[in-house]
Amino acid sequence: MSIIGQLSRSLKKIVYGDTSIPQEFTIGLRQPQGEIAVFLHGFGAPIDVTERHTMACCAPFLIGVSVDGARRVAAPDRNDFSLRFCERAGQNRLLGVIRLAPKTVISLDRSQLVLFNVTGSTNYCLPKPRLWAHYVPGAISNWRKLRTFDVKMTSREIRASQIAFIRPHPLMLGSVSGEAGGNIFPMNLMGDLGNGYFGFALKDSRRAAHLVERAGCVALSNVPLSLCSVAFKLAINHTKESIDWNQLPFALTLSKNLLIPVPASAPRVREMKVDQVHKIGSHTLFISRILSDECYCDEPQVHIVHGFYQLWRLRGDKAKLKSSLVEDSLNKHGLAAS
């Protein structure tokens, strides 16, 4: 290695320490995840919305939170709402805050889905100097590449999304069937909305969103760790109108009622009928009713978290960090990190 290369590596070590890791981390957890609780502040007493919110769009960055019908957003110009992400065990420490302002309200029978704009955020997973060591070059890089990005997020939105992924997001495979034959693709912008509703967002510029809209129904399969690297490789299917089911490298079975092909090894499969479609910006938000929910085993399933949270949950243990980096590489690529 050249002297300049050695100096660059040494400087990077000083600035980032052990925090220069992938932004997107894969971990195995059983459902429902019990590590993080999410509370909505702004309606009086905090409301536990851990299983009642979803990322609705990336650009603009919107978060949808389901609240019961008795709680009304009194004034649309209020901006004193927030989501707070806390550890469930131990000292119940606050790990992140996303400050919100309501944008619109969608009716869902006995509840409302409030779509919130992001007004700011605070991340407590890393010390401030380490966070800003990541934020500043990240913001510069984002500004330089903004014109070429498919999804144009501001630095404020990116920082808020990092906090949103403190709560582990399950990785799922969405299956659709139609006249063209059908497709299967990975998804991770989603969440339960309560009262039998489920929300998920798909990039509007990809075919997958339009396939789901036309089909009007979808089967969502949780991904076991053994299928993780294959699921990541299926991301290319977002751009395809249909696939050859026989070419998939895993066994298939049919979902309970809709008879849509799903992985035979899926620990959990939910069938959904699309109830509402909202084209917001970079993403289309689908609000669906759950038709069936079949759980086949209680093994750890793939979840996505942000790298900053992964560092926090490992508590600075270098051996565990090294091991988790190898596991993450295996999960994503089927290969250990070099």
Residue, then its C-alpha position, 0 to 999 in steps of 0.5 A: m500500500s502507498i504512503i498516501g493510501q496508508l495515511s488515508r486509512s489511518l485518517k479514516k480510522i481516527v475519524y470513524g473508529d469502528t463505525s465505518i460499516p454497512q448502512e444496511f445491516t441484516i440480522g436474524l430475529r423472531q417475530p414480532q421483534g422485541e428489541i425496539a418499541v416505537f411511541l407516538h407523542g403528540f396526542g397526550a399520553p405516548i401511544d405505542v405504535t411499534e406495530r402500527h406504522t410504516m414508511a409510506c414514501c422516501a422522496p418526500f420522506l413520509i411516515g404513516v402512523s395508524v391511530d384509532g378513530a377517537r384521536r383526531v389531528a385537530a390542526p393540520d399545521r401542528n408540528d409538535f408530533s414525534l416518533r420515539f424509538c426506545e429499547r424494550a429491555g434494560q434501561n429503556r434508553l431512547l435511541g432516536v427521535i423523528r420530529l413530525a408534522p401531519k400532512t394528510v389523513i387517510s380513513l381506515d374504517r375504525s382508525q386513521l392513517v396519518l401521513f407525517n412529514v419529517t421536520g427533523s431528527t436526533n440519533y442517539c445510537l452514536p456519540k455526536p462527533r461520530l455521527w457528524a463524521h458520517y453526516v457531513p461527507g454523506a451530505i456532500s456526496n448526496w448533494r453531488k449525486l442528487r441529479t443522478f439518484d432515482v430517489k432524491m432524498t434530502s440530507r434531513e430525510i436520509r437522517a430520519s430514515q436511518i432512525a426509522f431503521i432502528r426498529p428492525h424491519p422484516l425482509m419479505l418476498g412479495s409474490v403476485s400472479g397475473e395474466a403475464g405469469g407473475n413475479i416475486f421480489p424483496m420488500n422492506l418498506m412496510g408495517d402493520l397498521g392494526n385492525g387487519y390492515f397492512g401498509f407497504a411502499l414500492k418504488d413507482s418507477r419499477r414494474a413491481a408497483h404496477l404489477v401489484e396495483r393491477a393484480g389487486c392482491v399479493a402474498l408476503s412471505n417472511v424470509p428465513l436466514s437460509l434464503c437471505s442471499v437469494a432474496f437479495k438477488l431477486a431485487i432485479n425482479h422489480t424491473k421485470e414484468s414476469i418471471d419463470w417460476n421454474q427458474l427459482p433456486f428454491a422450492l415453491t408452494l401455493s398460498k392458502n386462499l389466493l394460490i399464489p406461489v410462495p417459498a416453501s421454506a417461508p416461516r410466515v405467509r400473509e395474503m393481502k387484498v389491496d384496499q387503497v393505492h396512493k401515488i405519493g412521490s418516489h413510492t406508491l403506498f399500498i394499504s391492504r387488508i390481511l386475508s390470511d396469516e399463516c405461521y409455519c415455524d418460529e425460527p429467526q427471520v431476516h430483518i434489516v436495521h441501520g448500521f448505527y443501531q447495529l453498532w449500538r446493539l453490539r455495545g462496542d464489542k469488536a469480536k461481535l462486530k467482526s462476526s456480524l460483518v461476516e454474517d451480514s456479507l453471507n446473508k447478502h451475498g452468500l460469501a464471507a467478507s474478505 
